[in-house]
Amino acid sequence: MTTQIPEEICFEGIELDLLDEPELPIGHPRLIKLDRDAVVEQFWIFESSACWRSYIGSWAVRQGVLYLTGVEGIYKLLPGPDIPATWFSGTLRMPTGAVVSNVDGLYLPKYSSEFFANVERGVIVKTWNEFNEPTDAEM
């Protein structure tokens, strides 16, 4: 499978790629699903094997709270304040180093260093770093 275009996140002021894809708040009154004709300038998102989800979300963590800040592709976020991601619980994975493994075009490559954050109902409850070395099979 093709490596996917990452989501975007500004984690306490630091811009990072977000390798996870937190679900969007489908049904939220400010999140609108668009059709192909409405997103002609972003048509590549529909056609790219590098973006199977057909959208790219933008996120932020401020004072320990995760927010949805924008979306491009088949969804549009109407103007207004950032939306606290109270619907989301899970782990966020953000690369902070170079790619050390991308065997056979893995969906998500392995990086020399990665930053993780556990989220419960939109609140960051734990963070940690992991460090990876390539194995002989990955070199």
Summary of the structure (lengths in Angstrom):
residues: 139
radius of gyration: 16.0
end to end distance: 19.1
largest distance: 50.2
contacts: 376
relative contact order: 0.21
helix: 13%
strand: 45%
